[in-house]
Amino acid sequence: MSIKRLLIQNTILLIIVLMALFATQYYFNLKQKEELDTKQIADRITYEMSDLILLSNEYQTFNYTRIVKQWKIKYSKVKELMYRNPEINRVLNEQIMDLNTNFSELIEIKKLRNEHPDEFRQNEQKQLRKEWLFARNQILSRSILTEVRTISASAMNHMFEFQQTRSTISISLILLVSIIAIASSYRLIRKISIPLNTLDLGIKQVEKGIFSFSFDPEHAHKSLKRTADTHQIGQAFNAMLTTINDYIDKLNNELEKNRQYSHKLKENEERYRSLFENAPNPIYIDFNTQIILPNKAFLDLIGARSEEEVMGMSPFDVFHPDYHEQIESRIKKMIDKGNPVPLVHEQIIRFDKKVIDVEVTAAPFTYQGKRAIHVVMRDVTDERMQKHKLEEYRKSLQDLTTELSVVEEKQRKEIAANIHDHLSQSLVISKMKLKDVMKQSGIEALKTEMQTVLDLISQAINNSRKITYDLSPTVLYELGLVEAVYWLKDKVEEENDIDVAFTPYEEEPEIPESQLILLFRTIQELINNTLKHASADKIEIMFKNQKEGLEIRIIDNGKGFDVKELKMMRKEKSGFGLFAVRERVENMRGTFHIDSKPGAGTSVTIYLPL
């Protein structure tokens, strides 16, 4: 028999006995609770019956209405308590009902005596009936109280009996559990301890280094075969000894190979150290937040003259304080999770207090059984300076572009004003003079020619007005952006077969004049781009006030395009219009976003901070 099966048998036996113990406890607890409920109900009925007996004895002295009301309340409580216990209800129901009936009749007789005293004194039968009912209620009351007290006493006796029986059975089952546990322990000791002692002797031989030891078959038959498990352990032990002897032979061979590997490893280590020392990039090894090995490039970077000046320093002594929190988090992640760190930009402070910009990458590795960090740097100070200069140049170029746009709009405005104030005025005056001449008599032969000239002058006036609005829409400066967009909407609908919807903002923000014309030109450029390329029949323009700026959305239902191809289109000089619009918006410190798919139209969102 195996140890597992032996343990399962003993465990099942103990579980059965314990379940019997718990079931017995549960059964007697239920019985005790039932008897306790019966006793409590009986005691409550006794208390309520005492009040009913008092009302029955003193009914003549109390007020009629009050005594009837009190009787009903007490009687209802007694009936309610009786219904909660079928046994009490069965014994007392008939007597309680007789008591209630008799009391009701007594109350009726009292009512007759109070309302018709003369008739009551003459009716001897009623008087005798009253006396009989009163005596009958006395007998019924005493009988009910006796029955209730008997039930209460019986319930108490049953409770004590159940308690004694439960105690007796519990003690018996506990003794049985103890006997089973002792017997099981003895069997386990006999089946397990003796074979284990035998195995212990063999283990002590192995501890002394005697691997040629094995169990005697006869001895194994007597002791190790007490259970199937210990017998298998003995066989496994012998097999293990054989395996150990084979392993020792293999180990000797491996030791020889390891000597050769160690020699090669030493050569590789010297080669790595040579590469480490002569690497062009600054490198150091961080172990327990201390620099334990720097290379020559690192010493040159921080301005150290020897390794002794750097050995034992913390990385926090090298890096700028602004990056200490970031470095501490990075070291913790590498030590805890073993993940390398991607390339990051930081700053270090040389020994001469000069701040150097560096790019840093780091990776953890195992050193003396613990995590160390291999840190590689690259001096990017010159690159950062060049990038900063390039950024300043780009910003200057953006400012210049904006200034040129403003200057161009000013020139447009001046040209438009000149056309409006001089050319248009001259044409209008010429038209008026010519009309006056045509009204004079004697020039009927010239009227046809003069009408042709008049038509040409009218056409020139209309063209000058169109050129004036195209150069610089006066409605923008006089009435604002909303009215200018309404004018643009009407103009586009008039000149093209397309529907334009415009939703202005709820509250007009303050937009500088320099940005006002750039913003209007941006909207005009986007609409013209839609008319040229989108094949749309509807354009929607929406202005929306934001918390600290203005959002403009222009949506069309045209054929759309792949936004990813926009950069390629720009390289091919076919998407320069949108690029120019984006640059114009970014020059105003705004953002420009295009959302479009082939066949799904195009949505352009512009956000301008104010």
C-alpha positions in Angstrom: 0.0 0.0 0.0 1.4 3.5 -0.9 1.7 6.3 1.6 -0.7 8.4 -0.4 -3.4 5.7 -0.2 -2.8 5.2 3.5 -3.1 8.9 4.2 -6.3 9.1 2.1 -7.9 6.2 4.0 -7.2 7.8 7.4 -8.3 11.2 6.2 -11.6 9.9 4.9 -12.3 8.1 8.2 -11.6 11.2 10.2 -13.8 13.3 7.9 -16.7 10.9 8.3 -16.4 10.9 12.1 -16.1 14.7 12.2 -19.1 15.1 9.8 -21.1 12.9 12.2 -20.0 15.1 15.1 -21.0 18.3 13.3 -24.3 16.7 12.1 -25.1 15.7 15.7 -24.3 19.2 17.0 -26.5 20.7 14.3 -29.4 18.4 15.0 -29.5 19.0 18.7 -29.0 22.8 18.3 -32.1 22.8 16.1 -34.0 20.8 18.7 -32.9 23.0 21.6 -33.9 26.1 19.6 -37.4 24.6 19.0 -37.8 24.0 22.7 -36.5 27.4 23.6 -39.0 29.0 21.2 -41.8 26.9 22.7 -40.8 28.0 26.3 -40.5 31.7 25.3 -43.9 31.6 23.6 -45.4 29.8 26.6 -44.0 32.4 29.0 -45.3 35.3 26.8 -48.8 33.6 26.7 -48.7 33.3 30.5 -47.9 37.0 30.8 -50.7 38.0 28.4 -53.2 35.6 30.0 -52.5 37.3 33.4 -53.8 40.5 31.8 -56.9 38.7 30.4 -57.7 37.2 33.8 -57.3 40.6 35.4 -59.7 42.1 32.8 -62.1 39.1 33.2 -62.2 39.5 37.0 -62.5 43.3 37.1 -64.7 43.8 34.0 -67.5 45.4 36.2 -65.3 48.2 37.5 -63.8 49.4 34.2 -65.2 51.5 31.5 -67.1 49.5 28.9 -65.3 50.9 25.8 -61.9 50.8 27.4 -62.2 47.2 28.7 -63.4 45.9 25.3 -60.5 47.6 23.6 -57.9 46.2 26.0 -59.5 42.7 25.8 -59.3 42.7 22.0 -55.6 43.8 22.1 -54.6 41.1 24.7 -56.7 38.4 23.0 -55.1 39.2 19.6 -51.6 38.9 21.1 -52.4 35.5 22.7 -53.8 34.2 19.4 -50.8 35.5 17.5 -48.4 33.7 19.9 -50.4 30.5 19.7 -50.3 30.5 15.9 -46.5 30.6 16.1 -46.4 27.2 17.8 -48.7 24.5 16.5 -48.5 22.4 19.6 -49.6 25.2 21.9 -52.3 26.2 19.5 -53.7 22.6 19.4 -53.9 22.4 23.2 -55.2 25.9 24.0 -57.2 27.0 21.0 -60.6 25.7 22.1 -60.2 27.0 25.7 -59.1 30.4 24.5 -62.0 30.7 22.2 -64.5 29.6 25.0 -62.9 32.2 27.3 -63.3 35.0 24.6 -67.0 33.9 23.9 -67.9 33.9 27.6 -66.2 37.3 28.1 -68.1 38.8 25.2 -71.4 37.6 26.7 -70.4 39.0 30.0 -69.8 42.4 28.4 -73.2 42.2 26.7 -74.9 41.5 30.1 -72.9 44.5 31.6 -74.1 46.7 28.8 -77.7 45.6 29.5 -77.4 46.3 33.2 -75.9 49.7 32.5 -78.5 50.7 29.9 -81.6 49.0 31.4 -81.0 48.4 35.1 -84.7 47.8 36.0 -85.1 45.2 33.3 -81.8 43.5 34.4 -82.9 43.3 38.1 -86.2 41.7 37.1 -84.5 39.1 34.9 -83.1 36.5 37.3 -82.0 34.2 34.4 -79.6 36.9 33.2 -78.2 37.3 36.6 -77.6 33.6 37.1 -76.1 33.5 33.6 -73.7 36.2 34.5 -72.6 34.4 37.7 -72.1 31.2 35.8 -70.1 32.8 33.0 -67.9 34.6 35.5 -67.2 31.3 37.4 -66.7 29.5 34.1 -64.1 32.1 33.0 -62.2 31.7 36.3 -62.0 27.9 35.7 -60.9 28.3 32.1 -58.3 30.9 33.0 -56.7 28.6 35.7 -56.8 25.7 33.3 -55.1 27.7 30.5 -52.4 28.9 32.9 -51.8 25.4 34.1 -51.5 24.1 30.5 -49.1 26.9 29.5 -46.9 26.4 32.5 -46.8 22.7 31.9 -45.7 23.3 28.3 -43.0 25.7 29.4 -41.7 23.3 32.0 -41.8 20.4 29.5 -39.8 22.5 27.0 -37.2 23.3 29.7 -36.9 19.6 30.6 -36.5 18.7 26.9 -33.8 21.4 26.5 -31.8 19.9 29.4 -32.3 16.4 28.0 -31.0 17.4 24.6 -28.1 19.2 26.1 -27.1 16.1 28.1 -27.6 13.8 25.1 -25.5 16.1 22.8 -22.7 16.3 25.4 -22.6 12.5 25.7 -22.6 11.9 21.9 -20.0 14.7 21.4 -17.6 13.3 24.0 -18.0 9.8 22.4 -17.3 11.1 18.9 -14.3 13.1 20.1 -12.9 10.0 21.9 -13.4 8.1 18.6 -11.6 10.8 16.7 -8.7 10.6 19.1 -8.5 6.8 18.9 -8.5 7.0 15.1 -5.8 9.7 15.1 -3.6 7.7 17.4 -4.1 4.5 15.4 -3.4 6.4 12.2 -0.2 7.9 13.6 1.0 4.5 14.8 0.4 3.0 11.3 2.2 5.9 9.6 5.2 5.7 12.0 5.4 2.0 11.4 5.0 2.3 7.6 7.1 5.4 7.1 9.6 6.2 9.9 11.3 2.8 9.8 11.9 2.9 6.0 13.0 6.5 6.3 15.6 5.6 8.9 17.0 3.0 6.5 17.2 5.6 3.8 18.9 8.1 6.2 21.7 5.6 6.7 22.3 5.5 3.0 22.3 9.4 2.8 24.9 9.6 5.6 27.1 7.3 3.5 26.7 9.6 0.5 27.6 12.6 2.7 30.8 10.9 3.6 31.6 10.6 -0.1 31.0 6.8 -0.3 29.1 6.6 -3.6 29.7 2.9 -4.1 27.2 2.2 -1.3 23.9 0.5 -2.1 21.1 -1.2 -0.2 21.2 -4.9 0.6 18.2 -6.6 -1.2 17.3 -8.6 1.9 17.4 -5.5 4.1 15.4 -3.6 1.6 12.8 -6.4 1.5 12.3 -6.2 5.3 12.2 -2.5 5.8 11.8 -0.5 2.6 9.0 -2.7 1.3 6.7 -1.7 4.2 5.1 0.7 1.7 5.2 0.9 -2.1 6.5 4.5 -2.0 9.5 3.8 0.3 10.4 0.8 -1.8 10.4 3.0 -4.9 12.5 5.6 -3.1 15.1 2.9 -2.2 15.2 1.8 -5.8 15.5 5.4 -6.9 18.3 6.0 -4.4 20.3 3.1 -5.8 19.7 4.5 -9.3 20.8 8.0 -8.1 24.1 6.6 -6.8 24.8 5.0 -10.2 23.9 8.3 -11.9 26.2 10.3 -9.5 29.2 8.0 -10.3 28.5 8.6 -14.0 28.1 12.3 -13.4 31.5 12.5 -11.5 33.2 11.1 -14.6 31.5 13.5 -16.8 32.3 16.3 -14.4 36.0 15.6 -14.6 35.8 15.9 -18.3 33.9 19.2 -18.1 36.4 20.6 -15.7 39.1 20.0 -18.2 37.0 21.8 -20.9 36.3 24.6 -18.4 40.1 25.2 -18.0 40.4 25.6 -21.7 37.3 27.9 -21.8 38.7 30.0 -18.9 41.9 30.6 -20.9 39.9 31.8 -23.9 37.6 33.9 -21.7 40.7 35.6 -20.2 41.9 36.4 -23.7 38.4 37.8 -24.7 38.3 39.9 -21.5 41.7 41.4 -22.4 40.4 42.1 -25.9 37.2 43.8 -24.5 39.2 45.9 -22.1 41.4 47.1 -24.9 38.3 48.0 -26.9 36.8 49.7 -23.9 39.8 51.8 -23.1 40.4 52.9 -26.7 36.7 53.5 -27.7 36.1 57.0 -29.2 32.9 57.4 -27.2 33.0 58.1 -23.4 32.0 55.0 -21.4 31.9 54.1 -17.7 30.6 51.2 -15.6 28.1 52.1 -12.8 27.9 49.6 -9.9 25.8 50.4 -6.8 25.5 54.0 -8.1 29.3 54.3 -8.1 31.6 54.7 -11.1 34.0 51.7 -10.9 35.5 51.8 -14.4 35.8 54.8 -16.8 37.6 54.8 -20.2 40.0 57.5 -21.5 37.4 59.2 -23.6 35.2 59.7 -20.5 38.1 61.2 -18.5 38.7 63.6 -21.4 35.0 64.5 -21.6 34.7 65.5 -17.9 38.2 67.0 -17.7 39.7 64.4 -15.3 43.4 63.8 -15.3 43.3 60.2 -14.0 41.0 57.4 -13.1 41.6 58.0 -9.4 39.7 61.3 -9.6 36.6 59.5 -11.0 36.6 56.1 -9.2 34.0 56.0 -6.5 32.1 59.0 -7.8 28.3 58.9 -8.1 26.7 59.5 -11.5 24.8 62.3 -9.7 28.2 64.0 -9.3 28.7 64.0 -13.1 25.2 64.9 -14.4 23.5 68.2 -14.1 21.0 68.5 -11.1 18.1 69.0 -13.5 18.5 65.4 -14.6 19.0 63.7 -11.2 15.4 62.6 -10.8 15.3 61.2 -14.3 18.6 59.3 -13.8 17.4 57.9 -10.5 14.3 56.5 -12.1 16.3 55.1 -15.0 18.7 53.3 -12.7 15.9 51.8 -10.6 14.1 50.4 -13.7 17.3 48.9 -15.1 18.2 47.3 -11.8 14.7 46.0 -11.1 13.6 44.9 -14.6 16.9 44.6 -16.6 15.7 46.6 -19.5 18.1 48.8 -21.5 17.5 52.6 -21.8 17.0 54.1 -25.3 19.0 57.2 -26.4 18.3 60.3 -24.3 19.6 63.8 -24.1 21.1 65.0 -20.9 23.8 67.4 -19.6 27.0 66.8 -17.5 29.1 69.2 -15.6 32.9 69.0 -16.2 35.4 69.5 -13.5 36.0 73.0 -14.7 32.2 73.7 -14.2 31.5 73.8 -17.9 28.1 72.3 -18.9 28.3 69.8 -21.8 25.3 68.4 -23.8 25.5 64.6 -24.3 23.4 61.8 -25.7 23.3 58.8 -23.3 22.4 55.2 -23.7 22.7 52.5 -21.0 22.2 48.8 -20.6 22.4 46.5 -17.5 24.6 43.5 -17.2 25.7 41.1 -14.4 28.8 42.0 -12.4 29.9 39.9 -9.4 26.4 38.4 -9.2 24.7 41.7 -9.1 23.3 44.2 -11.7 25.8 46.8 -13.0 25.1 49.4 -15.8 27.2 50.0 -18.9 26.8 53.7 -19.8 27.8 55.1 -23.2 27.9 58.9 -24.0 28.4 61.1 -27.0 29.2 64.8 -26.9 26.6 66.7 -28.8 27.3 70.2 -27.6 28.3 71.4 -31.1 25.3 69.7 -32.7 22.9 71.3 -30.1 24.4 74.7 -30.8 24.0 74.2 -34.6 20.5 73.0 -34.1 19.7 76.0 -31.8 21.1 78.3 -34.4 19.1 76.6 -37.2 15.9 76.9 -35.0 16.6 80.6 -34.5 17.2 81.0 -38.2 13.9 79.1 -39.0 12.0 81.3 -36.5 13.6 84.4 -38.1 12.5 83.1 -41.5 9.0 82.5 -40.2 8.9 86.1 -38.8 10.2 87.4 -42.1 7.6 85.4 -44.1 4.9 86.8 -41.9 6.2 90.3 -42.3 6.4 89.9 -46.1 2.8 88.6 -46.1 1.7 91.7 -44.1 3.7 94.0 -46.4 2.2 92.3 -49.4 -1.3 92.8 -48.0 -0.5 96.5 -47.3 0.7 96.9 -50.9 -2.5 95.2 -52.1 -4.5 97.5 -49.9 -2.7 100.6 -51.3 -3.1 99.4 -54.9 -6.8 98.6 -54.3 -7.3 102.0 -52.7 -5.6 103.8 -55.6 -7.7 101.9 -58.1 -10.9 102.7 -56.1 -10.0 106.3 -55.4 -8.5 107.3 -58.8 -9.2 104.9 -61.7 -12.7 103.8 -60.6 -13.7 107.4 -59.8 -12.4 108.6 -63.1 -14.3 105.9 -64.9 -17.5 106.7 -63.0 -17.1 110.5 -63.8 -16.5 109.7 -67.5 -19.6 107.5 -67.6 -21.7 110.2 -66.1 -20.3 112.9 -68.5 -20.9 110.6 -71.5 -24.5 110.0 -70.4 -25.0 113.8 -70.2 -23.6 114.2 -73.7 -25.9 111.5 -75.1 -28.9 113.4 -73.8 -28.0 116.4 -75.9 -29.7 116.9 -79.3 -28.1 116.7 -82.6 -25.8 113.8 -81.9 -28.1 110.9 -82.8 -25.6 109.5 -85.3 -23.0 109.1 -82.6 -25.3 107.6 -80.0 -24.6 104.0 -81.1 -20.8 104.5 -80.8 -21.2 106.4 -77.5 -23.3 103.5 -76.1 -20.6 101.1 -77.0 -18.0 103.3 -75.2 -20.5 103.6 -72.2 -20.8 99.8 -72.0 -17.0 99.4 -72.1 -16.7 102.0 -69.3 -19.3 100.1 -67.2 -17.4 96.9 -67.8 -14.1 98.6 -66.8 -15.8 99.9 -63.6 -17.0 96.4 -62.7 -13.6 94.9 -63.4 -11.9 97.6 -61.3 -14.2 96.8 -58.4 -13.5 93.1 -58.7 -9.7 93.7 -58.8 -10.1 96.0 -55.8 -11.9 93.3 -53.8 -9.5 90.6 -54.9 -6.5 92.7 -54.0 -7.9 93.8 -50.6 -11.5 93.2 -49.6 -12.5 96.4 -47.9 -15.4 94.6 -46.1 -12.7 92.8 -44.1 -11.3 96.0 -42.7 -14.6 97.9 -42.3 -16.9 95.1 -41.0 -14.7 92.3 -39.8 -13.9 88.7 -40.5 -17.5 87.3 -40.4 -18.9 89.8 -42.9 -15.8 89.2 -45.1 -16.5 85.4 -45.1 -20.2 86.0 -45.9 -19.0 88.1 -48.9 -16.6 85.3 -49.9 -19.4 82.8 -49.6 -21.7 84.8 -51.9 -18.9 85.4 -54.4 -18.0 81.6 -54.5 -21.7 80.6 -54.9 -22.2 83.2 -57.6 -19.1 82.2 -59.7 -19.3 78.4 -59.1 -22.0 75.8 -59.1 -21.5 74.9 -55.4 -23.4 75.4 -52.1 -21.4 77.1 -49.3 -22.7 77.1 -45.6 -21.2 79.4 -43.0 -21.7 79.2 -39.2 -20.1 82.2 -37.4 -18.8 82.2 -33.9 -21.1 83.1 -31.0 -18.8 85.8 -29.6 -16.5 87.8 -31.8 -12.9 87.6 -30.5 -10.3 90.3 -30.8 -8.0 89.4 -33.7 -5.0 91.7 -34.6 -5.3 93.2 -38.1 -2.0 91.5 -39.1 -3.5 88.1 -38.3 -7.0 89.1 -39.7 -5.9 89.3 -43.3 -3.6 86.2 -43.0 -6.6 84.2 -41.6 -8.9 85.4 -44.3 -6.3 84.6 -47.0 -5.9 81.1 -45.5 -9.7 80.5 -45.7 -9.7 81.9 -49.3 -6.8 79.6 -50.3 -8.5 76.5 -48.8 -11.8 77.2 -50.6 -9.9 77.8 -53.9 -8.1 74.5 -53.4 -11.4 72.8 -52.9 -12.8 74.4 -56.1 -9.8 73.3 -58.1 -9.2 69.7 -56.9 -12.1 68.3 -54.8 -15.0 68.1 -57.3 -17.3 69.0 -54.4 -20.8 70.4 -54.5 -21.0 71.5 -50.9 -18.6 73.4 -48.6 -19.2 74.1 -44.9 -17.3 76.8 -42.9 -17.6 76.8 -39.1 -16.1 79.3 -36.6 -16.1 78.1 -32.9 -14.9 80.0 -29.8 -12.5 78.0 -27.7 -11.2 78.7 -24.2 -8.1 80.6 -25.3 -8.4 80.8 -29.1 -10.5 80.3 -32.2 -11.2 77.1 -34.1 -12.0 77.2 -37.8 -13.2 74.1 -39.7 -13.7 73.8 -43.5 -15.4 70.6 -44.7 -16.2 69.5 -48.2 -18.0 66.4 -49.7 -15.5 66.1 -52.5 -13.4 63.1 -53.6 -10.9 63.4 -50.8 -7.3 62.1 -50.9 -4.8 60.1 -48.9 -3.1 62.4 -46.3 0.0 60.2 -46.3 0.6 61.1 -49.9 0.7 64.8 -49.1 4.5 64.9 -48.5 5.1 63.0 -51.7 2.8 65.5 -53.5 4.8 68.4 -52.1 8.1 66.8 -53.4 6.4 66.7 -56.8 5.3 70.4 -56.4 1.7 69.4 -56.6 0.8 70.0 -53.0 2.6 73.3 -52.4 -0.7 75.2 -51.7 -1.6 73.2 -48.6 2.1 73.4 -47.5 2.0 77.2 -47.8 -1.3 77.3 -45.8 0.2 75.2 -43.1 3.3 77.4 -42.9 1.1 80.5 -42.7 -0.9 79.1 -39.8 2.2 77.9 -37.9 3.7 81.4 -38.4 0.7 82.7 -36.4 1.5 80.1 -33.7 -1.5 78.1 -34.7 -2.1 74.5 -35.6 -3.2 73.0 -38.9 -4.8 69.5 -39.3 -6.1 67.7 -42.4 -8.4 64.7 -42.1 -9.3 63.1 -45.5 -9.8 59.7 -47.2 -10.3 58.9 -50.8 -14.1 59.1 -51.5 -14.9 60.5 -48.1 -14.3 64.3 -48.5 -11.9 66.5 -46.7 -12.0 68.3 -43.3 -9.4 71.0 -42.4 -9.2 72.2 -38.8 -7.3 75.4 -37.9 -6.7 76.5 -34.3 -5.4 80.0 -33.6 -4.5 81.1 -30.1 -5.6 84.6 -29.2 
